[in-house]
Amino acid sequence: MIHSAEATAAGDFSTRVPTTRADEIGIVAAAFNLMVESVARSHRALEDKVLELERANHLKSEFLATVS
């Protein structure tokens, strides 16, 4: 779990913790995996918004250059 947590903190959202146990450790591992999936979705959404804003900024710059 430590390795997966460190990889996730470094930006690798593909690591998962094996969930072969049915005790509290297994429940924590499953919850960790769900959290990583949620963070990965949020990260992708933010990246998409950044690209969208960069495109809008480029269009704004082109418009202003044309108007000038």
Secondary structure, 3 states (H helix, E strand, C coil): CHHHHHHHHCCCCCCCCCCCCCCHHHHHHHHHHHHHHHHHHHHHHHHHHHHHHHHHHHHHHHHHHHHC
